[in-house]
Amino acid sequence: MILNNITDILKKGKRFFLASHKEPDGDAIGSLLALGEALILSGKEVVLFNEGPIPDSIAFLKGIERIVNSFNPESESDFDALFVFDCGNLERLGRISLHLSNIKPLINIDHHENNSQFGDLNLVDINSSSVGEIIYRLIKLADLPMNENIAENIFVAIQTDTGSFRYENTTRESFAVASEMLGWGVNPWKISRKVMDEYTLKKIRLLKAALKTIELCHAGKVGLITITQQMFSKAKADRFDSERFIDYPRFISGVEIGVLIREIGKDYYKFSLRSNDWVNVADLASHFGGGGHPRAAAFTREGSLELVKQEFLNKAFGVLRNVRS
Amino acid sequence: MILNNITDILKKGKRFFLASHKEPDGDAIGSLLALGEALILSGKEVVLFNEGPIPDSIAFLKGIERIVNSFNPESESDFDALFVFDCGNLERLGRISLHLSNIKPLINIDHHENNSQFGDLNLVDINSSSVGEIIYRLIKLADLPMNENIAENIFVAIQTDTGSFRYENTTRESFAVASEMLGWGVNPWKISRKVMDEYTLKKIRLLKAALKTIELCHAGKVGLITITQQMFSKAKADRFDSERFIDYPRFISGVEIGVLIREIGKDYYKFSLRSNDWVNVADLASHFGGGGHPRAAAFTREGSLELVKQEFLNKAFGVLRNVRS
């Protein structure tokens, strides 16, 4: 029903505003570019918006130059729809979220369990590995064209959100869509090296320093890795260089909750959380005003490192003890 | 033709000897167990042989207890065929390779480009990601049964040989087979954590030490990482803990040849080589008596670390200069 409504809008509309969350990942950008190009090839007009910053690892994606990071939608009123991708709530778009109220309908396409259903139409499929996989279905249903660029963007969306077909959200359908994308000429080796694997010397310097901070708590059920501002600056590295560092504590045998703590300002910390089997880290993060998926979530916290870490560990202890005592 | 012959043998035979290379990986063990179980379910008798040692990361595979590491085939003569998996030459089986001459026909199933065609029947498909993918085709063609265990072993074979669907050997077919395996109940998250991702504290200690040795040579085209016996013993780690460490130098931007040098005895070194775009490292390794795939190869060398490293770098320089000067 929702799917048919959205398909109709895609077929009949002439001009669309498409946007995805700030601090984007491969799914946010891949989805935006894939549907964007499919609509352009159908003779429609699109504005593709992302506040950024776009990480180097996905800056090579085909069509990336079409994305704008500033736009005044209040001066425009002739959009046939506003599509928002991969956002649990509208604020995830960034500053522009306050200025979109005159574009209707608002179509919310997402796969986060805690999505606030902020759209006029909400297509929230929590069983989909990625928004890219939903975009693929929409392109097929709306009879929009496919080509290698679109296929590459859909592949990147799925590959990055599944950790290259490893994470719990990987489904039979994810593999089937990926297989079809290869039929369009996508080269997984070329793509993976850029979006999944690329190292730089500064990233390796940062990793060396970060590995020294790994600690296990609560009988080895919680593994933490910490990166301070000093470590970033000494390695001449930035936040993007610490992508996926959380996998080191997370994948130590016995760990249930993997934690990456990054100092993002003076006495200001971002906690990224991953769980392996059963802890709902979105719930855990919500105690500190954050959110996410059951297996991947985040929050920010002010205070000294010792204090914020202890607060988190206390709460984690409660969760680990209560649910499986 | 070959495929039909092998299919016939699988259908008509009653008792088979199946073996794969010593120091096995996920493809060697997954292929052995997958075809083994399919034959057992068809009421046939099998001996599954691997010299070992089997790494912890794949020791959980379903049916692993069926594999024997010693057997005297000379005392037996009633096998209908000998299947050898994932071996470029017969010697890769280990010591048993000298004692198999009375089992006929010898069926060589492999995907290595430099396979010596040592079988009576040779099914060598260099376009197949893994032997596991070939086994899947054989099971279908011979109408052998499938179940979740078989599917899991085929999935592991493909996932480990493609670096979780990232390496150059990943094809449309690899994804399609993986998708079908998920239909049999395979859980990629459960599997991946064991076969791809698991860390231990000793592995992290070893990684910390190894990252300090990373060096770039030949204008950044060669990236090396070195692990000495002292580093292994100080970290209380072993060879298996250094699996995939080669990816760190390999994926530094600009690197074409990634090299992992491990001291495996007094003044005795194993060089593992990976290339990213164009260098044929199987050729390069063959200068030192080794071999492998164009993108993944290895050799061993005696001498001091300085000497063997310099010999290798000299040869690599020639390759890098001659082919793309």
Interface residues (C-beta under 8 A of the other chain):
Chain A: Q159 G163 S164 F165 R166 Y167 E168 T170 T171 R172 E173 S174 F175 A176 A178 S179 E180 L182 G183 P188 W189 S192 R193 M196 D197 E198 Y199 T200 L201 I204 L207 K208 L211 K212 I214 L216 D247 Y248 F251 I252 S253 N276
Chain B: Q159 G163 S164 F165 R166 Y167 E168 T170 T171 R172 E173 F175 A176 A178 S179 E180 L182 G183 P188 W189 S192 R193 M196 D197 E198 Y199 T200 L201 I204 L207 K208 L211 K212 I214 L216 D247 Y248 F251 I252 S253 N276
